Amino acid sequence: MSLLVVGLSHRSAPVSVLERASLSPDAQVKLLQDTVAAEPAAEAAVLATCNRIELYADVDKFHAGVAELSTLLAQHSGVGLEELTPYLYVHYEDRAVHHLFSVACGLDSMVVGEGQILGQIKDSLAKAQDLHTAGRLLNDLFQQALRVGKRAHSETGIDRAGQSLVTFGLQQLARGGDVPAWAAGKKALVIGAGSMSSLAAATLARAGIVEVVVANRTFERAERLAEILNQAEDAEVVARAVPMESVAVELTRADVAVSCTGATGLVLTAEAVAAAVGGRLPDAGAGRGSDAPLGAGEVPPAPTRAALGGTNARGLTDSAAPSSGDDDACPLDLSAVQPGFSVMGEAAVAGMDAATLEQHAVWVDKGTVVQRREDARSAAEADAELIGALAATVATVGRIPERRRPEPVDEAVRPEPVLFLLDLAMPRDIDAAAHRLAGVRLVDIESLAEASADAPMAADVDQVRRIVADEVAAFGAAQRAAHITPTVVALRTMAADVVAGEIARLEGRLPGLDDKHRAEITQTVKRVVDKLLHAPTVRVKQLAAEPGGAGYADALRTLFDLDPETVASVSRAEDTHEKNREPR
């Protein structure tokens, strides 16, 4: 038998697929039962979190196992196999062990180093044990994964490489600022009373939130969480419980709302969020009057033709404008040109692109405009005026705007958020459309994935990876050594039977043998057998622990002509014992 894992996670699938493929508690139970009932699998465990769905199994055939596990995942998730397959990954034997150990250490988490995954792995093992779907292999694997995860957190600074999903989410709400400073004085609504919601409530309380309201479908659980928060010594917060029917009202009072439930539909719609913030948004305010001072970086409006005293861009009256060079055909925006500045001068086209420059040249060269341009340039005063006007224009607007260039559009200023939403559920609890509402800031699993994609990896991560590699090697050696244990046990059982048979024959030949001498002879024969078997059995375990050492068990069975059924019975007895073990 060999370890196989088939699954999908935030690294292989988009959030929309993970949402649809999420497994309810009942679906997880049915999946485990159907997996061990399938032909290729003897053991099974499911690791289902917000960010991953993985099915672990002990299988006797690789290809048949992959096909069966993939089909079962699709069947129980409700996502068609053809649609699900592109997002599935498969790990086998040592790679499967390496994957779970990496997950346990937080290396595969959305937020690197988060420790909540350890509790989820423990819950997965407990569920498999309760359903008797975990045997020797998965018991050893998951318990070792828990030890590896704890070792990584105790021996390295992996906790500094990332935080829990809750802490990271609150940092995103605070836009990377100091969370306690952001949370001080705010009121929070926590929807749900499970492990994630409880962690969120406790984190908010420690951060400085003054009030936490807990809403849950089972009111007693909400009351219990509120009581725990009120009794906490490390936080000064007032907590109370409300039924789910009060969420809409409480949302109008809350500054922060965190939701993480097991609901299959939306808990907060965009309409409900809009209604909650509708009365709290500041007035948009009327536009600034014409005499209002300009803000930093603002450009003054371009002067109109009337503001230029009825003259055209050359300083001429409209009646004196060139007839063959109609101002309206000029590719420059004449309304932005200062009085006395010639639109036909060479300096007027400074900074223009080639296409506009060509259009301007064609316009200037029409009719008598060229002559007028030469007349204007011949006068020293016109040149002085030209230079002065150019300097004033550049100082005001930076350059002469082109007529065909669209005017910049002022974007509406988005008001500061009055309601912060953190959605940690999968599938989502809060309508994604809420992020478009004015006065609302929404952070959900998808935005957390984007925010953490480029997070820098700490040096501690490399140290954890070395721990994982060492532990994978040790686990493989232990499993290979354990594989030969039933054979060694069967050999020693056979030797004990031989000793017992020979002692019985001796008693038949020497009926007058007293108890003292019989015991001495029996002990002597057993010592001889033990000494003869000690070196071979110890050595064969050492050899079996090395890569490729599985064949030593077969060799031992062949050399000593061991009964295969005896060996198998030892294995079955060990598996029965392992399935009844509790997680540590």
FENSULJO-V552291 format. One record per backbone hydrogen bond with DSSP energy under -1.0 kcal/mol. CO is the residue of the C=O (numbers start at 1). NH is the residue of the N-H. If there is no record, write none. Layout:
co=CO nh=NH
co=CO nh=NH
//
This chain:
co=2 nh=59
co=3 nh=93
co=4 nh=57
co=5 nh=91
co=6 nh=55
co=7 nh=89
co=8 nh=53
co=9 nh=12
co=9 nh=13
co=14 nh=18
co=15 nh=19
co=16 nh=20
co=17 nh=21
co=24 nh=28
co=25 nh=29
co=26 nh=30
co=27 nh=31
co=28 nh=32
co=29 nh=33
co=30 nh=34
co=31 nh=35
co=32 nh=36
co=33 nh=37
co=40 nh=60
co=43 nh=58
co=45 nh=56
co=47 nh=54
co=51 nh=10
co=52 nh=49
co=53 nh=8
co=54 nh=47
co=55 nh=6
co=56 nh=45
co=57 nh=4
co=58 nh=42
co=59 nh=2
co=61 nh=65
co=62 nh=66
co=63 nh=67
co=64 nh=68
co=65 nh=69
co=66 nh=70
co=67 nh=71
co=68 nh=72
co=69 nh=73
co=70 nh=74
co=71 nh=75
co=72 nh=76
co=73 nh=77
co=74 nh=78
co=80 nh=84
co=81 nh=85
co=84 nh=87
co=85 nh=88
co=89 nh=7
co=91 nh=5
co=92 nh=95
co=93 nh=97
co=94 nh=98
co=95 nh=99
co=96 nh=100
co=97 nh=101
co=98 nh=102
co=99 nh=103
co=100 nh=104
co=101 nh=105
co=102 nh=107
co=103 nh=106
co=106 nh=113
co=111 nh=114
co=115 nh=118
co=116 nh=120
co=117 nh=121
co=118 nh=122
co=119 nh=123
co=120 nh=124
co=121 nh=125
co=122 nh=126
co=123 nh=127
co=124 nh=128
co=125 nh=129
co=126 nh=130
co=127 nh=131
co=128 nh=133
co=133 nh=44
co=135 nh=139
co=136 nh=140
co=137 nh=141
co=138 nh=142
co=139 nh=143
co=140 nh=144
co=141 nh=145
co=142 nh=146
co=143 nh=147
co=144 nh=148
co=145 nh=149
co=146 nh=150
co=147 nh=151
co=148 nh=152
co=149 nh=153
co=150 nh=154
co=151 nh=155
co=152 nh=156
co=157 nh=160
co=158 nh=161
co=164 nh=168
co=165 nh=169
co=166 nh=170
co=167 nh=171
co=168 nh=172
co=169 nh=173
co=170 nh=174
co=171 nh=176
co=172 nh=175
co=174 nh=177
co=178 nh=182
co=179 nh=183
co=180 nh=184
co=183 nh=186
co=186 nh=210
co=187 nh=255
co=187 nh=256
co=188 nh=213
co=189 nh=258
co=190 nh=215
co=191 nh=260
co=194 nh=198
co=195 nh=199
co=196 nh=200
co=197 nh=201
co=198 nh=202
co=199 nh=203
co=200 nh=204
co=201 nh=205
co=202 nh=206
co=203 nh=207
co=204 nh=209
co=208 nh=185
co=210 nh=238
co=211 nh=188
co=212 nh=240
co=213 nh=190
co=214 nh=242
co=215 nh=192
co=218 nh=222
co=219 nh=223
co=220 nh=224
co=221 nh=225
co=222 nh=226
co=223 nh=227
co=224 nh=228
co=225 nh=229
co=226 nh=230
co=227 nh=231
co=238 nh=212
co=240 nh=214
co=243 nh=246
co=244 nh=247
co=246 nh=250
co=247 nh=251
co=250 nh=254
co=255 nh=420
co=256 nh=189
co=257 nh=422
co=258 nh=191
co=259 nh=424
co=268 nh=431
co=269 nh=273
co=270 nh=274
co=271 nh=275
co=272 nh=276
co=273 nh=277
co=274 nh=278
co=277 nh=280
co=289 nh=292
co=295 nh=298
co=305 nh=310
co=306 nh=309
co=312 nh=315
co=316 nh=312
co=317 nh=320
co=318 nh=321
co=326 nh=329
co=327 nh=330
co=331 nh=403
co=332 nh=334
co=333 nh=336
co=334 nh=337
co=338 nh=341
co=346 nh=349
co=347 nh=350
co=349 nh=352
co=353 nh=357
co=354 nh=358
co=355 nh=359
co=356 nh=360
co=357 nh=361
co=358 nh=362
co=359 nh=363
co=360 nh=364
co=361 nh=365
co=363 nh=366
co=366 nh=369
co=368 nh=372
co=369 nh=373
co=370 nh=374
co=371 nh=375
co=372 nh=376
co=373 nh=377
co=374 nh=378
co=379 nh=383
co=380 nh=384
co=381 nh=385
co=382 nh=386
co=383 nh=387
co=384 nh=388
co=385 nh=389
co=386 nh=390
co=387 nh=391
co=388 nh=392
co=389 nh=393
co=390 nh=394
co=391 nh=395
co=392 nh=396
co=393 nh=397
co=394 nh=398
co=401 nh=333
co=419 nh=441
co=420 nh=257
co=421 nh=443
co=422 nh=259
co=429 nh=267
co=429 nh=268
co=431 nh=434
co=432 nh=435
co=433 nh=436
co=434 nh=437
co=437 nh=440
co=439 nh=418
co=439 nh=419
co=441 nh=421
co=443 nh=423
co=444 nh=448
co=445 nh=449
co=446 nh=450
co=447 nh=451
co=448 nh=452
co=452 nh=455
co=458 nh=461
co=459 nh=463
co=460 nh=464
co=461 nh=465
co=462 nh=466
co=463 nh=467
co=464 nh=468
co=465 nh=469
co=466 nh=470
co=467 nh=471
co=468 nh=472
co=469 nh=473
co=470 nh=474
co=471 nh=475
co=472 nh=476
co=473 nh=477
co=474 nh=478
co=475 nh=479
co=476 nh=480
co=477 nh=481
co=478 nh=482
co=479 nh=483
co=484 nh=488
co=485 nh=489
co=486 nh=490
co=487 nh=491
co=488 nh=492
co=489 nh=493
co=490 nh=494
co=491 nh=495
co=492 nh=496
co=493 nh=497
co=494 nh=498
co=495 nh=499
co=496 nh=500
co=497 nh=501
co=498 nh=502
co=499 nh=503
co=500 nh=504
co=501 nh=505
co=502 nh=506
co=503 nh=507
co=504 nh=508
co=505 nh=509
co=506 nh=510
co=510 nh=513
co=514 nh=518
co=515 nh=519
co=516 nh=520
co=517 nh=521
co=518 nh=522
co=519 nh=523
co=520 nh=524
co=521 nh=525
co=522 nh=526
co=523 nh=527
co=524 nh=528
co=525 nh=529
co=526 nh=530
co=527 nh=531
co=528 nh=532
co=529 nh=533
co=530 nh=534
co=533 nh=537
co=534 nh=538
co=535 nh=539
co=536 nh=540
co=537 nh=541
co=538 nh=542
co=539 nh=543
co=540 nh=544
co=541 nh=545
co=543 nh=546
co=546 nh=549
co=549 nh=552
co=551 nh=555
co=552 nh=556
co=553 nh=557
co=554 nh=558
co=555 nh=559
co=556 nh=560
co=557 nh=562
co=563 nh=567
co=564 nh=568
co=565 nh=569
co=566 nh=570
co=567 nh=571
co=568 nh=572
co=569 nh=573
co=570 nh=574
co=571 nh=575
co=572 nh=576
co=573 nh=577
co=574 nh=578
co=575 nh=579
co=578 nh=581
//
